């Protein structure tokens, strides 16, 4: 009984608040008519076209550079010294060139005309051949990565900072 009474009063309060809020809306003022001003034509179409042309050329240049760099964001302030050591290393360059040659040789082997004219059994054989080729390729990639990683470790050891050994080697009176 008590709950029914609370529900009734609550329902009446909600209905009353809805009706009063609809009537108590903000007063709308009639729109004043503003005089329309003619604005002077301040920009020159030729100048805008020229600026757009320059901007598009600049964007095209940087976009081509971004495609060459790849998707990685490079911080030009940090870590350049060690990266330069690695990129200038003769053995790393030799490994990179050998890998490029191997990749050209490997990926040039697939003939699309064979695929178009092949029957189902021949397509199945081609798929198996491609799967085996991919496994061989993944092994080559793995070996290349290991060789480069080993050379990077050698470079790290070669250019290691021996500051701690020098400090520990100094005697107290030296």
Helices and strands as residue ranges (DSSP letters): H 2-23, H 45-69, H 80-88, H 90-107, H 112-117, H 120-158, H 163-169
